[in-house]
Amino acid sequence: MNNGGRRSTYGMSRKSNTDKNLDSNKNIFESIGTRAVIGSIYGGIFGIIIFIIYYYGIGKNSFLTKIPIINELISGTGTPFTYFKFFLCIVLLIFIIHIIFYNATHFEKTISVKKTYLRTRGRTGDWYMVVDNEDNIYRVQNIWWKFDFNRAEDYNILEENGSYKVKGYGIRFGAFDMYPNIYSVEKNVL
């Protein structure tokens, strides 16, 4: 019997491959919606910053003209090296903010794992997620600036109903889809 190229569901598990694909597409759309909200927030913040720079920062005696790189960019006398220095300053600022965030929210504690799962994020890959017995949700993550790239190994150590000593940083902030990050996992020996 020809059923339009679809597989017969007889003898299969309760969830067919088609249903799994629909769930995966649902996660992709949820991810796109979350990215759209985050992009809108960042866009709004960027717009406010541009407005402040334009309204208060352009002029002979503005606060921005006291910064040599900004003065060259605003006046149009900047060289390609000036643009490179400006880009480098922005990258360093982001790096410094990330390190401050890490140190301000760093934690070391013992957790009992209730559940581990993969959260599908579409094209960006899956997130390794962990839920402890207190219903706190963590994301197992690499730390790129410490050259710590072993999140898959850390995730594989975790077993349900096990007790682990973890190191991490971060806070749960739902609007930005942020979770506390775990970057080190050790089996807790009682």
VMD Tcl script that builds the backbone (N, CA, C; Angstrom):
set m [mol new atoms 570]
animate dup $m
set s [atomselect $m all]
$s set {name element resname resid chain x y z} {
  {N N MET 1 A 0.842 -1.177 0.000}
  {CA C MET 1 A 0.000 0.000 0.000}
  {C C MET 1 A 0.886 1.238 0.000}
  {N N ASN 2 A 0.627 2.186 -0.871}
  {CA C ASN 2 A 1.400 3.412 -0.953}
  {C C ASN 2 A 0.789 4.447 -0.008}
  {N N ASN 3 A 1.585 4.900 0.953}
  {CA C ASN 3 A 1.079 5.900 1.880}
  {C C ASN 3 A 1.829 7.224 1.747}
  {N N GLY 4 A 2.172 7.571 0.535}
  {CA C GLY 4 A 2.786 8.872 0.280}
  {C C GLY 4 A 4.250 8.946 0.689}
  {N N GLY 5 A 4.957 7.838 0.737}
  {CA C GLY 5 A 6.366 7.874 1.092}
  {C C GLY 5 A 6.614 7.836 2.591}
  {N N ARG 6 A 5.572 7.828 3.382}
  {CA C ARG 6 A 5.747 7.781 4.838}
  {C C ARG 6 A 5.855 6.344 5.292}
  {N N ARG 7 A 6.568 6.158 6.366}
  {CA C ARG 7 A 6.713 4.821 6.925}
  {C C ARG 7 A 5.451 4.425 7.652}
  {N N SER 8 A 5.199 3.165 7.646}
  {CA C SER 8 A 4.068 2.645 8.399}
  {C C SER 8 A 4.420 2.701 9.883}
  {N N THR 9 A 3.445 3.022 10.707}
  {CA C THR 9 A 3.695 3.134 12.141}
  {C C THR 9 A 3.472 1.825 12.866}
  {N N TYR 10 A 3.122 0.752 12.131}
  {CA C TYR 10 A 2.927 -0.536 12.785}
  {C C TYR 10 A 4.257 -1.073 13.282}
  {N N GLY 11 A 4.287 -1.500 14.531}
  {CA C GLY 11 A 5.480 -2.102 15.094}
  {C C GLY 11 A 6.529 -1.090 15.532}
  {N N MET 12 A 6.226 0.195 15.441}
  {CA C MET 12 A 7.189 1.208 15.868}
  {C C MET 12 A 6.864 1.653 17.285}
  {N N SER 13 A 7.768 2.389 17.873}
  {CA C SER 13 A 7.518 2.912 19.213}
  {C C SER 13 A 6.395 3.940 19.148}
  {N N ARG 14 A 5.965 4.390 20.294}
  {CA C ARG 14 A 4.837 5.329 20.338}
  {C C ARG 14 A 5.121 6.602 19.554}
  {N N LYS 15 A 6.358 7.046 19.510}
  {CA C LYS 15 A 6.695 8.274 18.813}
  {C C LYS 15 A 7.412 7.923 17.516}
  {N N SER 16 A 6.811 8.228 16.401}
  {CA C SER 16 A 7.427 7.896 15.119}
  {C C SER 16 A 8.494 8.928 14.785}
  {N N ASN 17 A 9.276 8.630 13.736}
  {CA C ASN 17 A 10.308 9.572 13.307}
  {C C ASN 17 A 9.697 10.896 12.878}
  {N N THR 18 A 8.512 10.856 12.262}
  {CA C THR 18 A 7.849 12.087 11.845}
  {C C THR 18 A 7.525 12.948 13.057}
  {N N ASP 19 A 7.019 12.311 14.140}
  {CA C ASP 19 A 6.716 13.069 15.350}
  {C C ASP 19 A 7.978 13.663 15.955}
  {N N LYS 20 A 9.086 12.909 15.932}
  {CA C LYS 20 A 10.339 13.433 16.470}
  {C C LYS 20 A 10.805 14.630 15.662}
  {N N ASN 21 A 10.662 14.571 14.343}
  {CA C ASN 21 A 11.044 15.702 13.503}
  {C C ASN 21 A 10.169 16.909 13.794}
  {N N LEU 22 A 8.872 16.696 14.033}
  {CA C LEU 22 A 8.007 17.814 14.367}
  {C C LEU 22 A 8.420 18.445 15.683}
  {N N ASP 23 A 8.790 17.604 16.682}
  {CA C ASP 23 A 9.274 18.143 17.951}
  {C C ASP 23 A 10.554 18.934 17.750}
  {N N SER 24 A 11.455 18.420 16.912}
  {CA C SER 24 A 12.703 19.111 16.638}
  {C C SER 24 A 12.428 20.460 15.981}
  {N N ASN 25 A 11.486 20.500 15.022}
  {CA C ASN 25 A 11.134 21.767 14.384}
  {C C ASN 25 A 10.525 22.729 15.389}
  {N N LYS 26 A 9.736 22.222 16.320}
  {CA C LYS 26 A 9.158 23.079 17.351}
  {C C LYS 26 A 10.270 23.731 18.169}
  {N N ASN 27 A 11.301 22.941 18.550}
  {CA C ASN 27 A 12.418 23.494 19.296}
  {C C ASN 27 A 13.172 24.531 18.484}
  {N N ILE 28 A 13.312 24.305 17.174}
  {CA C ILE 28 A 13.996 25.275 16.328}
  {C C ILE 28 A 13.218 26.587 16.319}
  {N N PHE 29 A 11.890 26.510 16.207}
  {CA C PHE 29 A 11.102 27.733 16.189}
  {C C PHE 29 A 11.126 28.434 17.538}
  {N N GLU 30 A 11.113 27.666 18.647}
  {CA C GLU 30 A 11.242 28.284 19.959}
  {C C GLU 30 A 12.590 28.981 20.072}
  {N N SER 31 A 13.635 28.347 19.544}
  {CA C SER 31 A 14.963 28.924 19.575}
  {C C SER 31 A 15.015 30.207 18.744}
  {N N ILE 32 A 14.390 30.194 17.581}
  {CA C ILE 32 A 14.360 31.391 16.732}
  {C C ILE 32 A 13.611 32.514 17.432}
  {N N GLY 33 A 12.507 32.170 18.098}
  {CA C GLY 33 A 11.749 33.184 18.835}
  {C C GLY 33 A 12.566 33.784 19.960}
  {N N THR 34 A 13.308 32.937 20.681}
  {CA C THR 34 A 14.155 33.426 21.767}
  {C C THR 34 A 15.244 34.331 21.210}
  {N N ARG 35 A 15.851 33.909 20.103}
  {CA C ARG 35 A 16.889 34.747 19.491}
  {C C ARG 35 A 16.323 36.078 19.019}
  {N N ALA 36 A 15.097 36.069 18.524}
  {CA C ALA 36 A 14.486 37.312 18.060}
  {C C ALA 36 A 14.279 38.275 19.221}
  {N N VAL 37 A 13.846 37.750 20.353}
  {CA C VAL 37 A 13.648 38.604 21.531}
  {C C VAL 37 A 14.979 39.163 22.006}
  {N N ILE 38 A 15.993 38.295 22.104}
  {CA C ILE 38 A 17.316 38.754 22.543}
  {C C ILE 38 A 17.876 39.776 21.556}
  {N N GLY 39 A 17.720 39.505 20.266}
  {CA C GLY 39 A 18.179 40.456 19.253}
  {C C GLY 39 A 17.470 41.789 19.360}
  {N N SER 40 A 16.180 41.763 19.661}
  {CA C SER 40 A 15.429 43.004 19.824}
  {C C SER 40 A 15.929 43.791 21.028}
  {N N ILE 41 A 16.220 43.081 22.117}
  {CA C ILE 41 A 16.737 43.760 23.315}
  {C C ILE 41 A 18.094 44.386 23.021}
  {N N TYR 42 A 19.001 43.590 22.421}
  {CA C TYR 42 A 20.311 44.131 22.065}
  {C C TYR 42 A 20.182 45.287 21.078}
  {N N GLY 43 A 19.290 45.155 20.112}
  {CA C GLY 43 A 19.080 46.229 19.146}
  {C C GLY 43 A 18.576 47.502 19.816}
  {N N GLY 44 A 17.675 47.334 20.779}
  {CA C GLY 44 A 17.169 48.498 21.516}
  {C C GLY 44 A 18.261 49.170 22.323}
  {N N ILE 45 A 19.079 48.370 22.992}
  {CA C ILE 45 A 20.188 48.930 23.777}
  {C C ILE 45 A 21.174 49.634 22.855}
  {N N PHE 46 A 21.491 48.997 21.717}
  {CA C PHE 46 A 22.401 49.613 20.757}
  {C C PHE 46 A 21.824 50.926 20.233}
  {N N GLY 47 A 20.513 50.946 19.959}
  {CA C GLY 47 A 19.866 52.172 19.489}
  {C C GLY 47 A 19.937 53.293 20.512}
  {N N ILE 48 A 19.735 52.956 21.774}
  {CA C ILE 48 A 19.824 53.970 22.831}
  {C C ILE 48 A 21.245 54.512 22.934}
  {N N ILE 49 A 22.232 53.627 22.839}
  {CA C ILE 49 A 23.626 54.074 22.898}
  {C C ILE 49 A 23.944 54.993 21.722}
  {N N ILE 50 A 23.500 54.624 20.526}
  {CA C ILE 50 A 23.740 55.473 19.349}
  {C C ILE 50 A 23.055 56.826 19.512}
  {N N PHE 51 A 21.823 56.825 20.043}
  {CA C PHE 51 A 21.116 58.082 20.273}
  {C C PHE 51 A 21.885 58.965 21.245}
  {N N ILE 52 A 22.364 58.394 22.361}
  {CA C ILE 52 A 23.111 59.179 23.346}
  {C C ILE 52 A 24.390 59.730 22.730}
  {N N ILE 53 A 25.085 58.882 21.966}
  {CA C ILE 53 A 26.312 59.359 21.315}
  {C C ILE 53 A 25.985 60.470 20.328}
  {N N TYR 54 A 24.930 60.290 19.557}
  {CA C TYR 54 A 24.585 61.300 18.565}
  {C C TYR 54 A 24.119 62.590 19.231}
  {N N TYR 55 A 23.260 62.488 20.241}
  {CA C TYR 55 A 22.668 63.667 20.858}
  {C C TYR 55 A 23.656 64.408 21.750}
  {N N TYR 56 A 24.427 63.668 22.545}
  {CA C TYR 56 A 25.328 64.300 23.497}
  {C C TYR 56 A 26.794 64.247 23.082}
  {N N GLY 57 A 27.152 63.368 22.203}
  {CA C GLY 57 A 28.554 63.109 21.955}
  {C C GLY 57 A 29.167 63.775 20.760}
  {N N ILE 58 A 28.375 64.335 19.876}
  {CA C ILE 58 A 28.954 64.955 18.688}
  {C C ILE 58 A 29.000 66.459 18.891}
  {N N GLY 59 A 30.160 66.989 18.785}
  {CA C GLY 59 A 30.366 68.423 18.973}
  {C C GLY 59 A 31.804 68.663 19.389}
  {N N LYS 60 A 32.188 69.926 19.348}
  {CA C LYS 60 A 33.579 70.252 19.654}
  {C C LYS 60 A 33.939 69.976 21.107}
  {N N ASN 61 A 33.010 70.158 22.013}
  {CA C ASN 61 A 33.321 70.012 23.434}
  {C C ASN 61 A 32.609 68.817 24.067}
  {N N SER 62 A 32.282 67.826 23.299}
  {CA C SER 62 A 31.553 66.687 23.849}
  {C C SER 62 A 32.497 65.779 24.638}
  {N N PHE 63 A 31.904 64.936 25.451}
  {CA C PHE 63 A 32.704 64.024 26.273}
  {C C PHE 63 A 33.416 62.980 25.419}
  {N N LEU 64 A 32.856 62.632 24.261}
  {CA C LEU 64 A 33.479 61.605 23.426}
  {C C LEU 64 A 34.712 62.106 22.680}
  {N N THR 65 A 34.771 63.400 22.414}
  {CA C THR 65 A 35.929 63.912 21.682}
  {C C THR 65 A 37.176 63.939 22.553}
  {N N LYS 66 A 37.017 63.693 23.836}
  {CA C LYS 66 A 38.181 63.617 24.734}
  {C C LYS 66 A 38.913 62.277 24.570}
  {N N ILE 67 A 38.238 61.281 23.976}
  {CA C ILE 67 A 38.859 59.981 23.737}
  {C C ILE 67 A 39.449 60.012 22.328}
  {N N PRO 68 A 40.780 59.885 22.200}
  {CA C PRO 68 A 41.417 60.068 20.885}
  {C C PRO 68 A 40.865 59.163 19.780}
  {N N ILE 69 A 40.654 57.897 20.066}
  {CA C ILE 69 A 40.167 56.984 19.026}
  {C C ILE 69 A 38.776 57.404 18.559}
  {N N ILE 70 A 37.895 57.724 19.501}
  {CA C ILE 70 A 36.541 58.154 19.159}
  {C C ILE 70 A 36.588 59.475 18.400}
  {N N ASN 71 A 37.466 60.373 18.802}
  {CA C ASN 71 A 37.595 61.663 18.124}
  {C C ASN 71 A 37.982 61.460 16.661}
  {N N GLU 72 A 38.917 60.538 16.404}
  {CA C GLU 72 A 39.322 60.270 15.023}
  {C C GLU 72 A 38.177 59.647 14.225}
  {N N LEU 73 A 37.413 58.749 14.856}
  {CA C LEU 73 A 36.301 58.102 14.154}
  {C C LEU 73 A 35.192 59.103 13.842}
  {N N ILE 74 A 34.857 59.965 14.811}
  {CA C ILE 74 A 33.778 60.941 14.610}
  {C C ILE 74 A 34.178 61.992 13.577}
  {N N SER 75 A 35.418 62.454 13.642}
  {CA C SER 75 A 35.849 63.509 12.721}
  {C C SER 75 A 36.119 62.988 11.313}
  {N N GLY 76 A 36.215 61.668 11.149}
  {CA C GLY 76 A 36.454 61.099 9.825}
  {C C GLY 76 A 37.908 61.060 9.431}
  {N N THR 77 A 38.811 61.341 10.366}
  {CA C THR 77 A 40.242 61.323 10.053}
  {C C THR 77 A 40.915 60.005 10.437}
  {N N GLY 78 A 40.111 59.015 10.803}
  {CA C GLY 78 A 40.655 57.735 11.247}
  {C C GLY 78 A 41.240 56.930 10.113}
  {N N THR 79 A 42.311 56.261 10.404}
  {CA C THR 79 A 42.957 55.365 9.447}
  {C C THR 79 A 42.415 53.948 9.679}
  {N N PRO 80 A 42.726 53.015 8.797}
  {CA C PRO 80 A 42.312 51.630 9.059}
  {C C PRO 80 A 42.840 51.101 10.390}
  {N N PHE 81 A 44.023 51.540 10.784}
  {CA C PHE 81 A 44.573 51.114 12.075}
  {C C PHE 81 A 43.726 51.646 13.232}
  {N N THR 82 A 43.161 52.839 13.072}
  {CA C THR 82 A 42.280 53.398 14.102}
  {C C THR 82 A 41.047 52.521 14.266}
  {N N TYR 83 A 40.471 52.071 13.158}
  {CA C TYR 83 A 39.315 51.182 13.230}
  {C C TYR 83 A 39.692 49.849 13.876}
  {N N PHE 84 A 40.893 49.344 13.584}
  {CA C PHE 84 A 41.361 48.116 14.210}
  {C C PHE 84 A 41.517 48.296 15.717}
  {N N LYS 85 A 42.080 49.438 16.138}
  {CA C LYS 85 A 42.234 49.700 17.570}
  {C C LYS 85 A 40.872 49.787 18.250}
  {N N PHE 86 A 39.911 50.413 17.591}
  {CA C PHE 86 A 38.564 50.526 18.157}
  {C C PHE 86 A 37.933 49.129 18.312}
  {N N PHE 87 A 38.054 48.303 17.279}
  {CA C PHE 87 A 37.547 46.937 17.334}
  {C C PHE 87 A 38.227 46.145 18.451}
  {N N LEU 88 A 39.546 46.293 18.586}
  {CA C LEU 88 A 40.290 45.605 19.629}
  {C C LEU 88 A 39.837 46.054 21.018}
  {N N CYS 89 A 39.559 47.335 21.184}
  {CA C CYS 89 A 39.059 47.843 22.467}
  {C C CYS 89 A 37.707 47.228 22.811}
  {N N ILE 90 A 36.822 47.092 21.833}
  {CA C ILE 90 A 35.505 46.487 22.069}
  {C C ILE 90 A 35.664 45.022 22.475}
  {N N VAL 91 A 36.534 44.279 21.784}
  {CA C VAL 91 A 36.767 42.869 22.115}
  {C C VAL 91 A 37.336 42.742 23.525}
  {N N LEU 92 A 38.292 43.576 23.880}
  {CA C LEU 92 A 38.867 43.536 25.223}
  {C C LEU 92 A 37.831 43.896 26.287}
  {N N LEU 93 A 36.968 44.842 25.994}
  {CA C LEU 93 A 35.908 45.217 26.932}
  {C C LEU 93 A 34.968 44.046 27.180}
  {N N ILE 94 A 34.583 43.347 26.126}
  {CA C ILE 94 A 33.718 42.170 26.269}
  {C C ILE 94 A 34.431 41.093 27.084}
  {N N PHE 95 A 35.711 40.868 26.830}
  {CA C PHE 95 A 36.500 39.885 27.560}
  {C C PHE 95 A 36.567 40.237 29.052}
  {N N ILE 96 A 36.816 41.494 29.362}
  {CA C ILE 96 A 36.904 41.934 30.758}
  {C C ILE 96 A 35.560 41.789 31.457}
  {N N ILE 97 A 34.472 42.141 30.792}
  {CA C ILE 97 A 33.135 41.992 31.381}
  {C C ILE 97 A 32.859 40.514 31.657}
  {N N HIS 98 A 33.263 39.637 30.749}
  {CA C HIS 98 A 33.048 38.205 30.939}
  {C C HIS 98 A 33.827 37.683 32.150}
  {N N ILE 99 A 35.057 38.125 32.332}
  {CA C ILE 99 A 35.860 37.693 33.475}
  {C C ILE 99 A 35.276 38.224 34.784}
  {N N ILE 100 A 34.799 39.458 34.783}
  {CA C ILE 100 A 34.159 40.012 35.982}
  {C C ILE 100 A 32.903 39.213 36.320}
  {N N PHE 101 A 32.099 38.878 35.302}
  {CA C PHE 101 A 30.891 38.073 35.516}
  {C C PHE 101 A 31.252 36.702 36.076}
  {N N TYR 102 A 32.312 36.094 35.553}
  {CA C TYR 102 A 32.764 34.790 36.037}
  {C C TYR 102 A 33.139 34.872 37.518}
  {N N ASN 103 A 33.952 35.843 37.890}
  {CA C ASN 103 A 34.411 35.954 39.269}
  {C C ASN 103 A 33.301 36.361 40.230}
  {N N ALA 104 A 32.345 37.130 39.764}
  {CA C ALA 104 A 31.255 37.582 40.635}
  {C C ALA 104 A 30.237 36.476 40.912}
  {N N THR 105 A 30.123 35.500 40.012}
  {CA C THR 105 A 29.092 34.467 40.162}
  {C C THR 105 A 29.660 33.060 40.318}
  {N N HIS 106 A 30.953 32.935 40.545}
  {CA C HIS 106 A 31.604 31.623 40.635}
  {C C HIS 106 A 31.069 30.835 41.830}
  {N N PHE 107 A 30.901 29.517 41.647}
  {CA C PHE 107 A 30.459 28.659 42.746}
  {C C PHE 107 A 31.141 27.300 42.666}
  {N N GLU 108 A 31.281 26.679 43.838}
  {CA C GLU 108 A 31.737 25.295 43.978}
  {C C GLU 108 A 30.789 24.650 44.968}
  {N N LYS 109 A 30.133 23.577 44.555}
  {CA C LYS 109 A 29.205 22.917 45.457}
  {C C LYS 109 A 29.006 21.469 45.052}
  {N N THR 110 A 28.323 20.745 45.927}
  {CA C THR 110 A 27.996 19.355 45.676}
  {C C THR 110 A 26.529 19.272 45.272}
  {N N ILE 111 A 26.268 18.596 44.163}
  {CA C ILE 111 A 24.891 18.436 43.706}
  {C C ILE 111 A 24.565 16.955 43.559}
  {N N SER 112 A 23.302 16.633 43.726}
  {CA C SER 112 A 22.792 15.294 43.429}
  {C C SER 112 A 21.978 15.405 42.157}
  {N N VAL 113 A 22.364 14.664 41.148}
  {CA C VAL 113 A 21.756 14.786 39.830}
  {C C VAL 113 A 20.402 14.076 39.810}
  {N N LYS 114 A 19.390 14.823 39.427}
  {CA C LYS 114 A 18.052 14.260 39.273}
  {C C LYS 114 A 17.837 13.792 37.834}
  {N N LYS 115 A 18.351 14.589 36.882}
  {CA C LYS 115 A 18.100 14.296 35.474}
  {C C LYS 115 A 19.167 14.966 34.621}
  {N N THR 116 A 19.549 14.320 33.518}
  {CA C THR 116 A 20.404 14.936 32.508}
  {C C THR 116 A 19.683 14.836 31.170}
  {N N TYR 117 A 19.826 15.848 30.346}
  {CA C TYR 117 A 19.181 15.816 29.032}
  {C C TYR 117 A 19.896 16.761 28.076}
  {N N LEU 118 A 19.638 16.574 26.791}
  {CA C LEU 118 A 20.147 17.465 25.757}
  {C C LEU 118 A 19.038 18.415 25.353}
  {N N ARG 119 A 19.336 19.689 25.319}
  {CA C ARG 119 A 18.375 20.675 24.850}
  {C C ARG 119 A 18.749 21.042 23.423}
  {N N THR 120 A 17.868 20.739 22.498}
  {CA C THR 120 A 18.139 20.991 21.085}
  {C C THR 120 A 18.036 22.480 20.794}
  {N N ARG 121 A 19.074 23.029 20.161}
  {CA C ARG 121 A 19.131 24.453 19.868}
  {C C ARG 121 A 19.191 24.738 18.375}
  {N N GLY 122 A 18.719 23.829 17.551}
  {CA C GLY 122 A 18.711 24.071 16.106}
  {C C GLY 122 A 20.103 23.971 15.519}
  {N N ARG 123 A 20.452 24.926 14.694}
  {CA C ARG 123 A 21.742 24.896 14.003}
  {C C ARG 123 A 22.923 25.142 14.932}
  {N N THR 124 A 22.674 25.746 16.090}
  {CA C THR 124 A 23.776 26.072 16.995}
  {C C THR 124 A 24.243 24.886 17.812}
  {N N GLY 125 A 23.598 23.734 17.686}
  {CA C GLY 125 A 24.005 22.547 18.420}
  {C C GLY 125 A 23.172 22.339 19.668}
  {N N ASP 126 A 23.446 21.250 20.340}
  {CA C ASP 126 A 22.702 20.910 21.549}
  {C C ASP 126 A 23.405 21.467 22.779}
  {N N TRP 127 A 22.594 21.717 23.818}
  {CA C TRP 127 A 23.130 22.122 25.110}
  {C C TRP 127 A 23.048 20.930 26.036}
  {N N TYR 128 A 24.119 20.677 26.791}
  {CA C TYR 128 A 24.134 19.635 27.806}
  {C C TYR 128 A 23.540 20.225 29.088}
  {N N MET 129 A 22.396 19.694 29.515}
  {CA C MET 129 A 21.688 20.246 30.665}
  {C C MET 129 A 21.644 19.236 31.807}
  {N N VAL 130 A 21.648 19.753 33.044}
  {CA C VAL 130 A 21.604 18.941 34.253}
  {C C VAL 130 A 20.603 19.560 35.213}
  {N N VAL 131 A 19.774 18.712 35.833}
  {CA C VAL 131 A 18.836 19.158 36.861}
  {C C VAL 131 A 19.229 18.465 38.155}
  {N N ASP 132 A 19.359 19.259 39.243}
  {CA C ASP 132 A 19.695 18.635 40.525}
  {C C ASP 132 A 18.427 18.360 41.330}
  {N N ASN 133 A 18.584 17.760 42.512}
  {CA C ASN 133 A 17.430 17.396 43.336}
  {C C ASN 133 A 16.676 18.596 43.888}
  {N N GLU 134 A 17.286 19.775 43.839}
  {CA C GLU 134 A 16.607 20.998 44.270}
  {C C GLU 134 A 15.944 21.705 43.087}
  {N N ASP 135 A 15.870 21.030 41.963}
  {CA C ASP 135 A 15.280 21.531 40.716}
  {C C ASP 135 A 15.998 22.752 40.140}
  {N N ASN 136 A 17.273 22.882 40.424}
  {CA C ASN 136 A 18.097 23.893 39.762}
  {C C ASN 136 A 18.563 23.312 38.437}
  {N N ILE 137 A 18.556 24.125 37.401}
  {CA C ILE 137 A 18.968 23.673 36.073}
  {C C ILE 137 A 20.327 24.291 35.755}
  {N N TYR 138 A 21.245 23.464 35.306}
  {CA C TYR 138 A 22.593 23.905 34.951}
  {C C TYR 138 A 22.883 23.521 33.514}
  {N N ARG 139 A 23.796 24.258 32.919}
  {CA C ARG 139 A 24.271 23.946 31.573}
  {C C ARG 139 A 25.742 23.559 31.678}
  {N N VAL 140 A 26.111 22.406 31.142}
  {CA C VAL 140 A 27.516 21.994 31.128}
  {C C VAL 140 A 28.163 22.695 29.939}
  {N N GLN 141 A 29.207 23.467 30.218}
  {CA C GLN 141 A 29.722 24.399 29.223}
  {C C GLN 141 A 31.245 24.421 29.227}
  {N N ASN 142 A 31.826 24.762 28.089}
  {CA C ASN 142 A 33.263 25.013 27.990}
  {C C ASN 142 A 33.565 26.434 28.454}
  {N N ILE 143 A 34.805 26.654 28.853}
  {CA C ILE 143 A 35.264 28.020 29.138}
  {C C ILE 143 A 36.355 28.322 28.125}
  {N N TRP 144 A 36.011 29.063 27.092}
  {CA C TRP 144 A 36.925 29.301 25.981}
  {C C TRP 144 A 38.145 30.105 26.397}
  {N N TRP 145 A 37.982 31.056 27.321}
  {CA C TRP 145 A 39.113 31.910 27.684}
  {C C TRP 145 A 40.057 31.236 28.671}
  {N N LYS 146 A 39.674 30.068 29.220}
  {CA C LYS 146 A 40.586 29.267 30.040}
  {C C LYS 146 A 41.079 28.048 29.262}
  {N N PHE 147 A 40.711 27.963 27.992}
  {CA C PHE 147 A 41.061 26.850 27.114}
  {C C PHE 147 A 40.624 25.518 27.720}
  {N N ASP 148 A 39.415 25.504 28.290}
  {CA C ASP 148 A 38.821 24.316 28.896}
  {C C ASP 148 A 37.706 23.850 27.955}
  {N N PHE 149 A 38.009 22.839 27.133}
  {CA C PHE 149 A 37.067 22.387 26.116}
  {C C PHE 149 A 36.697 20.918 26.322}
  {N N ASN 150 A 36.172 20.584 27.495}
  {CA C ASN 150 A 35.851 19.184 27.780}
  {C C ASN 150 A 34.421 19.010 28.278}
  {N N ARG 151 A 33.489 19.772 27.751}
  {CA C ARG 151 A 32.117 19.684 28.246}
  {C C ARG 151 A 31.479 18.328 27.955}
  {N N ALA 152 A 31.812 17.708 26.840}
  {CA C ALA 152 A 31.241 16.398 26.523}
  {C C ALA 152 A 31.714 15.351 27.529}
  {N N GLU 153 A 32.988 15.401 27.905}
  {CA C GLU 153 A 33.505 14.464 28.895}
  {C C GLU 153 A 32.864 14.701 30.264}
  {N N ASP 154 A 32.722 15.984 30.646}
  {CA C ASP 154 A 32.069 16.300 31.922}
  {C C ASP 154 A 30.629 15.815 31.937}
  {N N TYR 155 A 29.932 16.007 30.840}
  {CA C TYR 155 A 28.535 15.564 30.763}
  {C C TYR 155 A 28.426 14.048 30.854}
  {N N ASN 156 A 29.364 13.330 30.240}
  {CA C ASN 156 A 29.325 11.871 30.274}
  {C C ASN 156 A 29.616 11.295 31.654}
  {N N ILE 157 A 30.294 12.039 32.508}
  {CA C ILE 157 A 30.547 11.601 33.877}
  {C C ILE 157 A 29.252 11.580 34.681}
  {N N LEU 158 A 28.353 12.516 34.383}
  {CA C LEU 158 A 27.130 12.683 35.171}
  {C C LEU 158 A 26.156 11.529 34.955}
  {N N GLU 159 A 25.686 10.958 36.060}
  {CA C GLU 159 A 24.674 9.909 36.022}
  {C C GLU 159 A 23.540 10.303 36.952}
  {N N GLU 160 A 22.337 9.905 36.598}
  {CA C GLU 160 A 21.188 10.221 37.436}
  {C C GLU 160 A 21.338 9.561 38.796}
  {N N ASN 161 A 20.908 10.259 39.837}
  {CA C ASN 161 A 20.977 9.842 41.246}
  {C C ASN 161 A 22.406 9.784 41.772}
  {N N GLY 162 A 23.352 10.370 41.081}
  {CA C GLY 162 A 24.730 10.418 41.546}
  {C C GLY 162 A 25.013 11.746 42.228}
  {N N SER 163 A 26.027 11.757 43.073}
  {CA C SER 163 A 26.434 12.966 43.778}
  {C C SER 163 A 27.774 13.426 43.200}
  {N N TYR 164 A 27.879 14.723 42.886}
  {CA C TYR 164 A 29.054 15.247 42.209}
  {C C TYR 164 A 29.467 16.580 42.802}
  {N N LYS 165 A 30.768 16.789 42.793}
  {CA C LYS 165 A 31.333 18.075 43.189}
  {C C LYS 165 A 31.521 18.864 41.890}
  {N N VAL 166 A 30.863 20.014 41.768}
  {CA C VAL 166 A 30.911 20.784 40.528}
  {C C VAL 166 A 31.459 22.179 40.789}
  {N N LYS 167 A 32.060 22.727 39.749}
  {CA C LYS 167 A 32.495 24.123 39.747}
  {C C LYS 167 A 31.777 24.792 38.592}
  {N N GLY 168 A 31.363 26.020 38.812}
  {CA C GLY 168 A 30.663 26.727 37.755}
  {C C GLY 168 A 30.547 28.199 38.032}
  {N N TYR 169 A 29.798 28.852 37.188}
  {CA C TYR 169 A 29.557 30.283 37.336}
  {C C TYR 169 A 28.265 30.624 36.620}
  {N N GLY 170 A 27.727 31.779 36.905}
  {CA C GLY 170 A 26.551 32.263 36.205}
  {C C GLY 170 A 25.317 32.250 37.075}
  {N N ILE 171 A 24.257 32.800 36.519}
  {CA C ILE 171 A 22.969 32.891 37.187}
  {C C ILE 171 A 21.887 32.458 36.217}
  {N N ARG 172 A 20.717 32.164 36.750}
  {CA C ARG 172 A 19.558 31.853 35.905}
  {C C ARG 172 A 18.846 33.153 35.600}
  {N N PHE 173 A 18.781 33.493 34.321}
  {CA C PHE 173 A 18.083 34.696 33.876}
  {C C PHE 173 A 17.297 34.321 32.628}
  {N N GLY 174 A 16.002 34.060 32.819}
  {CA C GLY 174 A 15.164 33.509 31.766}
  {C C GLY 174 A 15.028 34.383 30.532}
  {N N ALA 175 A 15.010 35.708 30.702}
  {CA C ALA 175 A 14.809 36.598 29.551}
  {C C ALA 175 A 15.933 36.462 28.521}
  {N N PHE 176 A 17.143 36.155 28.975}
  {CA C PHE 176 A 18.275 35.982 28.065}
  {C C PHE 176 A 18.635 34.519 27.866}
  {N N ASP 177 A 17.770 33.599 28.347}
  {CA C ASP 177 A 17.990 32.161 28.205}
  {C C ASP 177 A 19.328 31.748 28.812}
  {N N MET 178 A 19.638 32.323 29.986}
  {CA C MET 178 A 20.895 32.044 30.675}
  {C C MET 178 A 20.670 31.052 31.804}
  {N N TYR 179 A 21.611 30.139 31.957}
  {CA C TYR 179 A 21.616 29.163 33.041}
  {C C TYR 179 A 22.971 29.228 33.732}
  {N N PRO 180 A 23.028 28.800 35.013}
  {CA C PRO 180 A 24.351 28.641 35.616}
  {C C PRO 180 A 25.137 27.599 34.831}
  {N N ASN 181 A 26.397 27.871 34.564}
  {CA C ASN 181 A 27.248 26.993 33.774}
  {C C ASN 181 A 28.122 26.146 34.673}
  {N N ILE 182 A 28.196 24.855 34.386}
  {CA C ILE 182 A 29.117 23.955 35.069}
  {C C ILE 182 A 30.274 23.690 34.114}
  {N N TYR 183 A 31.500 23.890 34.603}
  {CA C TYR 183 A 32.654 23.634 33.746}
  {C C TYR 183 A 33.584 22.565 34.301}
  {N N SER 184 A 33.333 22.079 35.522}
  {CA C SER 184 A 34.161 21.033 36.100}
  {C C SER 184 A 33.278 20.085 36.912}
  {N N VAL 185 A 33.453 18.792 36.694}
  {CA C VAL 185 A 32.647 17.780 37.374}
  {C C VAL 185 A 33.584 16.713 37.937}
  {N N GLU 186 A 33.403 16.399 39.225}
  {CA C GLU 186 A 34.147 15.318 39.862}
  {C C GLU 186 A 33.174 14.444 40.629}
  {N N LYS 187 A 33.334 13.145 40.535}
  {CA C LYS 187 A 32.488 12.220 41.284}
  {C C LYS 187 A 32.750 12.437 42.759}
  {N N ASN 188 A 31.684 12.604 43.532}
  {CA C ASN 188 A 31.801 12.853 44.954}
  {C C ASN 188 A 31.983 11.530 45.682}
  {N N VAL 189 A 33.098 11.381 46.386}
  {CA C VAL 189 A 33.368 10.165 47.143}
  {C C VAL 189 A 32.930 10.421 48.578}
  {N N LEU 190 A 31.927 9.663 49.019}
  {CA C LEU 190 A 31.396 9.873 50.374}
  {C C LEU 190 A 32.146 9.087 51.398}
}
mol reanalyze $m
mol bondsrecalc $m
mol representation Tube
mol addrep $m
